[in-house]
Amino acid sequence: MRLLLDTHAALWAVSEPDALSVSAREAIVGAEEIRLSVVSPWELVIKSALGKLVLHRTVEDIWRELEREFAAQTLAVTLAHVLEVGRLAPHHGDPFDRLLIAQARVEGLTMVTRDRVFADYGVVVVRA
């Protein structure tokens, strides 16, 4: 299985693995490929700066651990991803999540997320 971790799932994977569902943990351990969108550290940095999220270490440290522990690869934002956002129905208003949905659709990735709306976009979801 080729996975794209939603921001909260990526954060939980290294800071609170028990917060992930058993199926999410199994999917991550058994994944053929794990991708992490550059959208996620951007979201973490912004939410941390706004005081909406307390991080106990730097976003860079979190990211490096994800890369090291799970052999995760960073997924850059491409023009195809941005154009796909424009094709999405307005079910979800969060711009970070809309870009993650677009990336999952374009790249054919399964999302690990707790957000139930992702499935409304035809994205295969493993519940985080």
N, C-alpha and C positions, 0 to 999 in steps of 0.2 A: 504494500500500500504506500502511496506517495502522499505525504501529509503537508498541510500548511497549518501552523499553529496560530490561533487567534492570540492576541496580546495577553489576555489573562491566562490562557492555557500555557503559554511560553513562560510567563512569570511563575505560575504555580509549579511547573515542571522542575524548576530549580530551587524555589523557595518554600513551597508547600505541596509536595507531591501527593500527600494524602487528600488534598482538596480536589484532585482530579478523580474522575470516576475510574473504576476498575477497567472498563473498556477503553478509556482514553490512555491509561498507563500501559495496557497491553498493546494498543495500537502504536504507541510511541516506541516501545521497546522492540516491537517486531517490524517496524516500518522499513521499507526498502529505501525510502528517502524522506528526510525531514527538511522542510523549507521554512525559513523565518523571513517575513517581509520586512523591508526597511521601514514600512509604515509603523511597525510595533515599537521600535525604540523612539521614533518620532512621537508617537502617542504617549509613551512613558515619560519622556522628557517634558512634554507640554503639561501633562497632568500633574507631574511632580512640581513643576515651576508654579502652577496655579494653586498648589496646596490641596489638590483633589486626590493625591496619592502619596503615601509616605513610603519611600524606598530606603532600605537599610544599607544599601551599597549602590555604587554607580551603575548606570545603565550599561556602560561599557563592560563592567565586570560581569553583570548578568548575561550580557550577550556572549561574551567569551566563554562563560561556563556552558551555555547552551550549545555553542559550537563544539566545545571540547567533549562534553558528556554525551551528546547525542549525535555527533558528527553532522550537525545541522548546517545547512548552507543558506546564506543570505540571498533573498530574492529581491532584486532591484525593481523599481517601478519603470515600466516601459510605456511607449506610446500606445501599444495595443491594450494595456491595462487601463490607461486613462480613458481611451475611447470606449472601452467596455462599460466603464462607470456611467457614461452617457446613455447607454442602452438599458440600464437597470430601471425597473419599476420603482416608484417612490415608497416601497414598504418600509425601508430603513433610512432614517435621516442622519445617522452618524457617518461623517465623511471618512473616518478611519475604517470603519467596518465596510462601507461601500467599496472602498478600494481593495480591501482584503477579499471581498466577494468577487470582485472583477478579476483579481489575480487568480483565485481558485478556478473560476470558470475558464479563463484563457489558458491556464497551464494544466487544466485537468487534474487538480489536486483535491484531496479530501480534506475538509476543514475539521479541526479539533476545536470546538467552541461550546459554550453553554447557551449561546444566543440562538433561540429557536427560529428566528426570522431567516437565517441563512438558507435553510432548506426551501423557503419560499422562492428562492432564486435558482432552484435547480442544482444547488451545490450539495454534494454528498457530505454528510456530517457525522462525525463521531462525537457524541456528547461528552464534553469535558466534565 
